[in-house]
């Protein structure tokens, strides 16, 4: 098993790996670190979803609806089951809401670590020119572009840029030819956050080491 196949399995379910994947994790330090960070991220997500309903909530709902006392007992049970079911559905929606493009962007960053250590001579106006091509602009100076190349993305081509910001490096993937009507989405996995967003032309993915950093870069980009 290679690193790419291993990390794809980790993104799907880091808690249940087959024997081949476990053997790879024992031999590859980098992939073992990815696995540990993914498990920590999933643990934080699970913990955030453990929010119990306030005591007496179902009873208060029935009272507010004017339900007669004699009917409250069986309706209370029904209301409670709805609350539990609704909570489970909401939890699964949060878990399954990971955007495929966001997952792919995070995986691409993890598989191209040299993008952070490489420093290229890049034109200072490259970022604004690339954003303008997609109908966007940076309303504040993000930082210096230190890495720029074109990368394949599942049948598409992305402009891969690394920008050195005051809070650390951030990665932007620009897809000017993306024809899909995408919605804004936030994906957190592997210790990284990806924001995918539509542009006037195509779409953009922002990948950062923290949620706050990704949000800050998104706020710095506005539609013209």
C-alpha positions as CSV (number, residue, x, y, z in Angstrom):
1,X,0.0,0.0,0.0
2,X,1.3,3.5,-0.9
3,X,0.9,6.7,1.0
4,X,-1.9,8.0,-1.3
5,X,-4.1,4.9,-0.9
6,X,-3.5,4.9,2.9
7,X,-4.5,8.6,3.3
8,X,-7.6,8.0,1.3
9,X,-8.7,5.3,3.7
10,X,-7.9,7.5,6.6
11,X,-10.1,10.2,5.3
12,X,-13.0,7.7,5.0
13,X,-12.7,6.1,8.4
14,X,-9.6,6.5,10.5
15,X,-10.9,4.1,13.2
16,X,-11.3,1.0,11.1
17,X,-8.3,0.2,8.9
18,X,-7.5,-3.1,7.4
19,X,-4.3,-5.1,8.2
20,X,-2.5,-3.7,5.1
21,X,-3.2,-0.2,6.2
22,X,-2.1,-0.9,9.7
23,X,1.1,-2.3,8.5
24,X,1.8,0.7,6.4
25,X,1.1,3.0,9.4
26,X,3.7,1.1,11.4
27,X,6.3,1.6,8.7
28,X,5.6,5.2,7.5
29,X,6.1,7.9,10.1
30,X,4.5,10.6,8.0
31,X,1.3,8.6,7.4
32,X,1.1,7.5,11.1
33,X,1.2,11.2,12.0
34,X,-1.7,11.9,9.5
35,X,-3.7,9.0,11.1
36,X,-3.2,10.4,14.6
37,X,-4.2,13.9,13.6
38,X,-7.3,12.6,11.7
39,X,-8.4,10.6,14.8
40,X,-7.9,13.7,17.0
41,X,-10.0,15.8,14.6
42,X,-12.8,13.2,14.5
43,X,-12.7,13.0,18.3
44,X,-13.1,16.8,18.6
45,X,-16.0,16.6,16.1
46,X,-17.7,13.8,18.0
47,X,-17.3,15.7,21.3
48,X,-18.8,18.9,19.8
49,X,-21.9,16.9,18.9
50,X,-22.5,15.6,22.4
51,X,-24.9,18.3,23.4
52,X,-27.8,17.0,25.5
53,X,-31.3,18.4,25.2
54,X,-32.3,20.6,28.1
55,X,-34.3,19.0,30.9
56,X,-38.1,19.2,30.3
57,X,-37.7,20.4,26.7
58,X,-40.2,18.0,25.2
59,X,-42.8,18.8,28.0
60,X,-42.4,22.5,27.4
61,X,-43.0,22.0,23.7
62,X,-46.2,20.1,24.4
63,X,-47.4,22.8,26.8
64,X,-46.7,25.5,24.3
65,X,-48.7,23.6,21.8
66,X,-51.7,23.5,24.2
67,X,-51.8,19.7,24.4
68,X,-54.3,18.3,26.9
69,X,-52.8,16.7,30.1
70,X,-54.3,13.3,29.3
71,X,-52.5,13.1,25.9
72,X,-49.1,14.4,27.1
73,X,-47.7,11.0,28.2
74,X,-47.7,9.3,24.8
75,X,-47.0,12.6,22.9
76,X,-44.1,13.2,25.3
77,X,-42.6,9.9,24.2
78,X,-43.2,10.7,20.6
79,X,-41.6,14.2,21.0
80,X,-38.6,12.7,22.8
81,X,-38.1,10.2,20.0
82,X,-38.3,13.0,17.4
83,X,-35.7,15.0,19.3
84,X,-33.3,12.1,19.6
85,X,-33.8,11.1,15.9
86,X,-33.4,14.7,14.8
87,X,-30.2,15.0,16.8
88,X,-28.8,11.9,15.2
89,X,-29.7,13.1,11.7
90,X,-28.1,16.5,12.4
91,X,-25.0,14.8,13.7
92,X,-24.7,12.7,10.6
93,X,-25.3,15.7,8.4
94,X,-22.4,17.5,10.0
95,X,-20.2,14.4,9.7
96,X,-21.1,13.7,6.1
97,X,-21.1,17.4,5.0
98,X,-17.4,17.3,4.2
99,X,-17.1,18.8,0.7
100,X,-15.4,16.4,-1.8
101,X,-13.4,19.3,-3.3
102,X,-12.3,20.4,0.2
103,X,-11.2,16.8,1.1
104,X,-9.3,16.6,-2.1
105,X,-7.6,19.9,-1.5
106,X,-6.5,18.9,2.0
107,X,-5.2,15.6,0.7
108,X,-3.3,17.3,-2.0
109,X,-1.6,19.6,0.5
110,X,-0.7,16.7,2.7
111,X,0.9,14.9,-0.3
112,X,2.9,17.9,-1.5
113,X,4.8,19.0,1.7
114,X,7.6,20.5,-0.5
115,X,5.2,23.3,-1.3
116,X,5.9,24.8,2.1
117,X,9.7,24.5,2.1
118,X,10.2,25.6,-1.5
119,X,10.6,29.3,-2.1
120,X,10.3,30.4,-5.7
121,X,10.8,33.8,-7.3
122,X,7.2,34.7,-8.0
123,X,5.9,38.0,-9.4
124,X,4.3,40.0,-6.5
125,X,1.2,40.7,-8.6
126,X,0.6,37.1,-9.5
127,X,-2.0,36.4,-6.8
128,X,-4.2,39.5,-7.6
129,X,-3.9,38.8,-11.3
130,X,-5.1,35.1,-10.8
131,X,-7.9,36.2,-8.5
132,X,-9.0,38.9,-10.9
133,X,-9.2,36.3,-13.7
134,X,-11.9,34.6,-11.6
135,X,-13.7,37.8,-10.7
136,X,-12.3,38.1,-7.2
137,X,-9.8,40.4,-5.5
138,X,-7.9,40.5,-2.3
139,X,-9.1,43.5,-0.3
140,X,-6.1,43.3,2.0
141,X,-2.5,42.2,1.2
142,X,-2.4,38.5,2.1
143,X,1.4,38.0,1.8
144,X,4.1,36.8,-0.5
145,X,3.5,34.0,-2.9
146,X,6.3,31.5,-2.5
147,X,5.1,28.6,-4.5
148,X,3.2,28.4,-7.8
149,X,2.5,25.6,-10.1
150,X,-0.3,23.8,-12.0
151,X,-1.6,20.6,-10.5
152,X,-4.0,17.9,-11.7
153,X,-7.2,17.6,-9.6
154,X,-9.3,14.5,-10.6
155,X,-9.6,15.5,-14.2
156,X,-9.3,19.2,-13.6
157,X,-6.3,21.5,-13.5
158,X,-5.8,23.8,-10.5
159,X,-3.5,26.7,-10.0
160,X,-1.6,25.8,-6.8
161,X,-0.4,28.8,-4.8
162,X,1.2,29.0,-1.3
163,X,1.1,32.4,0.3
164,X,3.2,33.4,3.3
165,X,0.8,35.2,5.6
166,X,1.5,36.8,9.0
167,X,-0.2,33.7,10.6
168,X,1.8,31.2,8.5
169,X,1.5,29.7,5.1
170,X,-1.8,29.2,3.4
171,X,-2.6,27.3,0.2
172,X,-5.0,28.4,-2.5
173,X,-6.2,26.2,-5.3
174,X,-7.8,28.2,-8.2
175,X,-10.1,26.4,-10.6
176,X,-11.1,29.0,-13.3
177,X,-12.5,26.3,-15.6
178,X,-14.6,24.5,-13.0
179,X,-18.1,24.4,-14.4
180,X,-19.9,23.1,-11.3
181,X,-22.3,25.3,-9.4
182,X,-20.6,25.0,-6.0
183,X,-21.8,26.2,-2.7
184,X,-19.5,27.5,0.0
185,X,-18.4,24.7,2.3
186,X,-16.0,24.2,5.2
187,X,-14.2,20.9,5.6
188,X,-11.9,20.1,8.6
189,X,-9.9,16.9,8.6
190,X,-6.3,15.8,9.2
191,X,-5.6,18.9,11.4
192,X,-6.4,21.2,8.4
193,X,-9.3,23.4,7.4
194,X,-10.5,23.8,3.8
195,X,-12.9,26.5,2.6
196,X,-14.3,25.9,-0.9
197,X,-16.2,28.8,-2.5
198,X,-17.7,29.7,-5.8
199,X,-16.3,32.6,-7.8
200,X,-17.7,34.6,-10.7
201,X,-15.6,32.2,-12.8
202,X,-14.9,28.7,-11.5
203,X,-14.2,28.0,-7.9
204,X,-11.5,28.4,-5.2
205,X,-10.3,26.2,-2.3
206,X,-8.4,27.7,0.6
207,X,-6.5,25.3,2.9
208,X,-4.9,26.4,6.2
209,X,-3.5,24.9,9.3
210,X,-6.3,26.3,11.4
211,X,-10.0,27.2,11.1
212,X,-9.3,30.9,12.1
213,X,-6.6,31.3,9.5
214,X,-8.8,29.8,6.7
215,X,-11.7,32.2,7.7
216,X,-9.3,35.2,7.7
217,X,-8.1,34.5,4.2
218,X,-11.7,34.0,3.0
219,X,-12.7,37.3,4.5
220,X,-9.8,38.9,2.6
221,X,-11.3,37.8,-0.7
222,X,-14.3,39.6,-2.0
223,X,-16.4,39.5,-5.2
224,X,-15.8,42.4,-7.5
